Amino acid sequence: MAPDKSTTARRPATGLRQFLDPEQQRDWIEGKADLPDTEERSESLELRFKYIPRLQKLLRRPQAREILEILGLYGATCIPIPRRSERHYWSVSCLPSTSDKPLARVNASWMELFTLYADGDDVRARFLVHLSDVTTDRSLEQGHVDEAFLERCVTTPEDVSCFFPGGADMFGINVRSSASIRRFLADRRALGAIRTFNLTHMNRGRNAYQASHCYSLADYMLGN
């Protein structure tokens, strides 16, 4: 028996589909729309106080200024309706206790989106995107990665490298130096790939990393 279309239509929307229809999401990915966000933030004082010591420790690092500025740029350009979706659909961790020793990490659903690391007194970044957004023909062929495009997105070709983290349509990009990270985030195609991947995972449902959200670090991402 065919499914009842009226029942299917009544299924609750998941993730950001509750707030943004497909056209709004597509226009935002393509840079054609500024999405209306809320002014208020849903805040947990317990979490805010819990991670203040970690932020204070981060601020003593020589990379602190670059970290905060890059996170501010990422929050303003790479996360849709960041205030409305904060913690429940994305989160940022400060000095998370993982073996790779990151300085900050942005997550959504069960997925890492963006990570910053120390690189001497400078920083390096790790982005995750869909492989099909960085191949020459939008295929899932690893040998078709558009290396020329990636090299154009940074200040020097040596600042970018790639890896395959697993999954048919996943691609990892390492970018060294704050200057190259900023240039990468300013490239229209690179930004579109980041936005597409972020929306994919924010649409999958609630963020699994809510308990590690650092509100004090998110303040810099949200311009507070």
C-alpha positions in Angstrom: 0.0 0.0 0.0 1.4 3.4 -0.9 2.1 5.8 2.1 -0.6 8.3 3.0 0.7 11.6 1.5 -1.1 13.6 4.0 0.6 11.7 6.9 4.0 12.2 5.2 3.4 15.9 4.9 2.6 16.2 8.6 6.0 14.8 9.7 7.8 17.3 11.9 10.7 19.1 10.2 14.1 18.3 11.6 17.0 20.6 12.3 17.0 24.0 10.7 14.2 23.1 8.4 12.0 24.2 11.4 13.1 27.7 10.8 14.3 27.9 7.2 12.6 26.6 4.1 14.7 25.0 1.3 14.7 28.2 -0.8 16.0 30.2 2.1 18.7 27.7 2.8 19.7 27.6 -0.9 19.8 31.4 -1.2 22.0 31.6 1.9 24.4 29.0 0.6 24.7 31.0 -2.6 25.1 34.3 -0.8 21.9 35.7 -2.1 20.1 36.3 1.2 20.8 37.5 4.8 18.8 35.3 7.1 16.8 37.0 9.9 18.0 35.9 13.3 16.9 36.5 16.8 18.5 39.1 19.1 18.1 36.9 22.2 20.2 33.8 23.1 19.0 30.8 25.0 21.7 30.5 27.6 22.8 28.0 30.3 24.5 29.9 33.1 25.9 26.5 34.4 27.7 26.0 31.1 28.9 29.6 30.9 30.5 29.4 34.3 31.9 25.9 33.7 34.0 26.9 30.7 35.2 30.4 31.7 38.5 29.0 33.1 39.2 27.4 29.7 38.6 30.7 27.9 40.9 32.5 30.3 43.6 29.9 29.6 43.0 30.3 25.8 43.3 34.1 26.1 46.9 33.6 27.5 47.9 31.8 24.3 50.0 33.8 21.8 47.4 32.9 19.1 44.5 34.3 21.1 43.8 37.3 19.0 43.8 35.4 15.7 41.6 32.6 17.2 39.0 35.1 18.3 39.0 37.1 15.1 38.8 34.0 12.9 36.0 32.5 15.0 34.1 35.8 14.7 34.5 35.6 11.0 33.4 32.0 10.9 30.4 32.6 13.1 29.2 35.6 10.9 29.6 33.8 7.6 29.5 30.1 8.0 26.6 29.4 10.4 23.0 30.2 9.5 20.9 32.0 12.1 23.6 31.4 14.7 21.8 33.0 17.7 18.6 31.0 17.2 20.5 27.8 16.5 23.2 28.2 19.2 24.1 25.2 21.3 21.1 23.2 20.1 22.2 22.9 16.5 25.8 24.0 16.7 28.4 24.5 19.5 31.9 25.6 20.0 34.3 24.0 22.4 37.3 25.8 24.0 40.5 23.7 24.4 38.6 20.4 24.0 40.2 17.4 25.7 41.0 15.4 22.6 44.3 13.8 21.5 44.9 16.2 18.7 45.0 19.2 21.1 42.8 21.7 19.3 42.4 25.3 20.5 38.7 25.5 19.5 36.3 23.3 17.6 32.8 23.9 16.1 30.4 20.9 15.9 26.9 20.2 14.7 24.8 17.0 15.1 27.5 14.3 15.6 30.0 16.0 13.2 33.1 18.2 13.5 32.7 21.2 11.2 35.7 23.4 11.9 38.8 23.2 14.1 41.6 25.6 15.0 45.1 24.5 16.1 48.3 26.2 17.2 50.9 26.4 14.5 53.9 28.0 16.3 52.6 31.5 17.2 50.1 31.3 14.4 47.2 29.0 13.7 46.1 26.4 11.3 42.5 25.3 10.5 40.7 22.1 9.5 37.5 22.3 7.5 35.2 19.5 6.6 33.1 19.8 3.4 31.4 17.5 0.9 33.9 16.0 -1.6 31.5 16.7 -4.5 31.8 20.5 -3.8 35.6 20.4 -4.4 35.9 18.1 -7.4 36.2 19.4 -10.9 33.0 17.6 -12.1 31.1 17.5 -8.8 31.7 13.7 -8.7 32.7 11.6 -5.7 36.0 10.6 -7.3 38.9 11.4 -5.0 41.2 11.7 -8.0 39.1 14.6 -9.4 39.8 17.0 -6.5 40.2 20.5 -7.9 43.6 21.2 -6.6 44.0 24.4 -8.6 40.9 25.8 -6.9 42.1 25.0 -3.5 45.5 26.6 -4.1 43.8 29.8 -5.3 41.9 30.0 -2.0 45.1 30.6 0.0 48.0 33.0 0.0 50.6 30.4 -1.0 49.9 26.8 -2.3 51.9 25.3 0.5 49.3 26.5 3.0 46.7 24.0 1.9 46.6 20.3 2.1 43.7 17.7 2.0 42.7 14.4 3.5 39.9 12.0 3.2 38.3 11.4 6.6 36.0 8.6 5.5 32.5 8.6 4.1 31.6 8.7 0.4 31.0 12.5 0.3 33.4 13.9 2.8 36.6 15.8 2.3 39.0 17.5 4.8 41.0 20.6 4.1 43.9 21.8 6.2 44.8 25.5 5.9 47.9 27.0 7.5 48.3 30.6 8.6 45.7 33.1 9.7 46.1 35.0 6.4 45.3 32.0 4.3 42.4 31.0 6.6 40.9 34.4 6.1 41.4 34.2 2.4 39.8 30.8 2.3 36.7 32.0 4.1 36.4 34.9 1.7 36.4 32.7 -1.4 32.9 32.4 -2.8 33.2 28.8 -3.8 34.9 27.7 -0.6 32.4 29.5 1.5 29.5 27.9 -0.4 31.1 24.4 0.3 31.4 25.2 4.0 27.9 26.5 4.2 26.5 23.4 2.4 28.3 21.0 4.7 27.3 22.9 7.8 23.6 23.0 6.8 23.7 19.3 6.0 24.6 18.4 9.6 22.6 21.2 11.3 19.5 19.8 9.4 20.1 16.3 10.9 18.8 17.2 14.3 20.0 18.2 17.7 23.6 18.8 18.4 25.2 16.0 20.3 27.9 18.3 21.8 25.6 20.7 23.6 27.3 19.9 27.0 30.7 21.2 25.8 29.4 24.5 24.4 31.5 27.4 25.7 29.3 30.5 25.8 32.2 32.8 26.5 33.9 31.8 23.3 30.6 31.9 21.4 30.3 35.5 22.5 33.1 36.3 20.1 31.5 34.3 17.3 28.2 36.2 17.7 29.7 39.7 18.1 28.8 40.1 21.8 
